[in-house]
């Protein structure tokens, strides 16, 4: 209840979850695929589109 759960199934899970044995996933070596790692693109410049005038190609 202190976690905000009021559903019977959720409370039952939270009371018994400490007894569950959760295996930690092992890291996977991606080898050759690492060359495709790229930083996330910035979308900061998209706000300039909002400042532009009406669309030239308006139908």
ABEGO torsion letter per residue (X at the ends): XAAGBABAAAAAAAAAAAABBBBBBBBBBAEAAAAABBBBBBAAAAAAAAABBBBAABX
